[in-house]
Amino acid sequence: MRMLMFKPVSRLKSCDKLKRLFSSCLAQSLVRFEALVIRHCKELEEIIGDTEVYEEISSSITTERSLCLPRLKAQKIEGCPVLEYVFPIALAQGLPELQRIEIRGCLLISQVFKGDNGIVHRISQSVMTVVDCARLTMRRSEYN
């Protein structure tokens, strides 16, 4: 059995036909990721696919085991015109080290966390950079 190995800092560029970067099952094994840079993936719809499956799995296991990307510190997304959100809301608790998100030129993106209604719960807006994303409007959570 071959295992996929990803470096702690991974970059993905110009994958024009890619629609989903990771399945929810694969995403749960990416505990070493520290930074992820995604650029110019014209058909990318989801970073983590099968979000309904992920939400079901994460609700049935302990918080400690459900941490999906516990070391992720930085996420940069640029030029992904059909991407509508960055992560499912069920993953918000699985990003304890997240310090920075940069989103540029993602025309359809309307939420950072799918299902959050534009309220950024897990990260402060001060660590977000958003450029040329007309549909993305954020409101501060009362918990920030």
N, C-alpha and C positions, 0 to 999 in steps of 0.2 A: 504494500500500500504506500503510495507516494503522498507526502504531505506538502502543502503549499507553504512557502516561507516568504514572509513579507518583512522588509526592513523596518526599523522603528520610524524612519522618515521615508515616506513613499511618495512618489510623484507619478501622476498619470496625465498624459498630454495627447491631444488630437486622436482620441479613439472615437471616430465619428459614428460608428454603428452600435456602440455600447449603450444599453438602456439601463442596466442595473450594475452597480459596482460589486456589491457583496449580497449574498443571500443572508437572511437573518441567522441561519445556523452557522454559516462561516463567520459572520461578524462577531459572534459570541466567542470565537477563538482568537480574536485579534487583540490580545491583551498587551502586546508589546508596542503597539502603535503610539508614537509620540507626536507625529505631525503627518498630515495628509494634504497634499496639494493636487488639485484637480483642475486642469486647464483645457479649454476648447474641445469639450466632448459634446458635440452638437445634438446628439440624441439621448443624452443621459437624463433619465426621468427620476431615478432614485439612487441614493448612495447605498442605502440598505433596503433591499427589496423584501417582499413578503411581510410587511409591517404588521398585518393582522396576526400572522403566525408568531412574530416576535413578541407582540403584546400578550398573546396567550401564554407563551413559554415563560416570559418574564414575570407574569403574575402568579405562576405556579411554583417558582423556585425562590430560594432565599435571596435576600438583597445582596449578600456577599457573593453568591454565585452568579447573580444576574448582571453584575457589572460588565458591560460590553466592551467599552474602550477606556479602561481605568487610567491609562497613562497618556491619553490624548491631550496634548497641551495646545495645539494649534491646528486650525483647519482653514485652508484657503481654497476658494472656488472662483474660477474666472471663466467667462465665456461659455457658459452652459445654458443656452437659451430656453430649453424646455424643462429644466429642473424647477419644481414647484416648492420644495422644502429641503432642508438640510438633513434633519434627523426626525424620526418619529418621537412623539412626546414620551412614549414608554422608555426611551433611551436616555432621557434627560438626567435621571438619577445615576446613570452609568457613565457619566462624564465628570468625575470629581476633580480632575486636574485641568480641565479646559480653561484656558486663559485668554485665548484670542480666536475670533472667527473673522475672516475677511471674505466678503462676497462682492464680486464685480461682474457687471455685464450679464446678469442672469435675468432675462426679461420676464419670465413667468413666475419667478420665485415670489411667494406671498407669505411664507412663514419660515421661521428658523426651525422650530419644532412643530411638525405636523400635529394639528389638534390643539395648539396653544392659543388660537384666535389672536395672534399678533402680540401676545404678552410674553416677554422673555423671562422665564422663571429661573433658570439655572445659572445664567451668566449676566453680568452687568453690561448694560449697553455701552459703557465706556471702553470695553474691550472688543467692540464690534466695529468693523469698517464696512460700510455698505455704499457702493458706487454704481450708478446706472442699473438700478433695480427698482423700477417705478412702482411695481405692485407691492413691494415690501414696506409696510409701515409697522412700526413697533410702538408698543406702549409699555411703560415700566410696570412691573408687577409690584403689588403692595408688599411682597416678601423680599424684594431686593434691598 
